[in-house]
Amino acid sequence: MVYELQKKVYLICMKTCKP
């Protein structure tokens, strides 16, 4: 599901895309 994929990307971004 696209939603599941987006959730995974979001969690990864939370750890890597820090300001």
NORJOPE-V506370 format. One record per pair of residues at least 6 apart in sequence whose C-alpha atoms are under 6 Angstrom apart, sorted by the first residue. I is the first residue (numbers start at 1). J is the second residue. Records with the same first field share a line. If there is no record, write none. Layout:
BEGIN
I->J + J
END
This chain:
BEGIN
none
END
